[in-house]
């Protein structure tokens, strides 16, 4: 698995990183973004931070889906105007 991890990491994948490594690297990118003086560099770092955010969100959603395998029943419009009409 190490070879595939190194290849995917070279191509820009964040999946092989552990949660702690992901948080640490995102924080390092955030600090470089905050202290960057060049607009183009700041723009690239901004997009890089969002790559980390997307990966962290994906992992959080997977963890939630594994903890809650059955979604709740949809709410019915019996007493609320904000609920959909398609009962």
Secondary structure, DSSP 8 states (H G I E B T S, - for coil): -HHHHHHHHHTT--TTS-HHHHHHHHHHHHHHHHT---HHHHHHHHHHHHHHHHHHHHHHHHHHHHH--S------SSS-TTS-S--
